[in-house]
C-alpha cells in the first residue's frame, strides 16, 4: 500500500517505507517476540494486538518463502 503526502504515517516504525509495524515508544516498547520466528524484541504490544509478525517474516510470507 502506498500513501500520499497528506496521510499521517508517523505512528509507523518506518513512516516512509512499507512496514506496518508501529513505532516503538515508552508506552509501546518493542519488547515482544515475533509469533512466527520467535525472535525476541521484534514487536510492540500494539503490533501483537493487531496480529502482526516481524517485517522479515512478513516479507518472506509475501514472497511465498514461508508458510505457517
Secondary structure, DSSP 8 states (H G I E B T S, - for coil): ----TTS--TTBTTTTSS---B---SSS-EEE--TTT--TT-EEHHHHHTT---HHHHHHHHTTS---
